[in-house]
Amino acid sequence: MARIRLVHWHPGEGKERAADLRALEHEVDASPVTSGTIRDLPRSRADAFVVDLTRLPSQGRDVGVALRRSKTSRHVPIVFAGGAPDKVARVRETLPDAVFSAWEEIGDALAQALASPVADPVVPSSGLAGYSSTPLPQKLGIKEGSVVCLLGAPEDFEIEGLPESAVLRRRGRGRRDQTIVFVRTPAEAEARWERLAADPRIDDVWIVWAKKASPFYSGVTQANVRGPGMALGFVDFKVAAIDDTWSGLRFKRRR
């Protein structure tokens, strides 16, 4: 029996995947992973990590990168399971020596990973590995025909390469599919959240702040952004580097 840490992005599917792994006589930890708890994953007492790529494959890749960059978990086998072929290929480019498998073949893949752990694993040079060639609209989840409301952004900030018929607005009026808000102080983050939560049109929102290494850094952290949002009924599910200056956290209203 091996100790398996299952990383998934959907409670129902996670329960089913965990049952499949337990049927193979493994001990499974399938507790939810958020951007707030991902940092704790390398300290999991796991013999192997199984990362579901069926949903949110870019986040699955981020988990793999974080595990490899941590000395604590670097040599623990990683098995990526499921996922669309093109998405899996991108993860494989970043972590070529991980094990990749369909869910129907997870037993054999996991046995292989446990029996032959990688002696000298590939360690991505950056926590943003895999993002360097990702267009910003794709990082942000902007789709064809989307209406995106951009609030508080610097005048020179642009989102180039928008999908066909996508619209970018710099005012908060009218319908929108996504809202991207720039904040510069913890107090502004809290005030913005109060207005966002009170607007029933807003469901998908990015909160963006300056990185610590940026000359524009003014004290805003993930905690300043996440805390007020969660208190007002939103849940974060993705973090991204917008560019060299800005980081962002994406939220949805809690259902």
Secondary structure, DSSP 4 states (H G I P E B T S, - for coil): --EEEEE-S-HHHHHHHHHHHHHTT-EEE-----TTTGGGGGGS--SEEEEE-SS-HHHHHHHHHHHHHSTTTTTS-EEEE---HHHHHHHHHH-TTSEEE-GGGHHHHHHHHHHS--SS----SSTTTT-TTS-HHHHHT--TT-EEEEES--TT----SPPTT-EEESS--S--SEEEEE--SHHHHHHHHHHHHH-TT--EEEEEEE-TTSTT--S--HHHHHHHHHHTTEEEEEEEE-SSSEEEEEEEE--
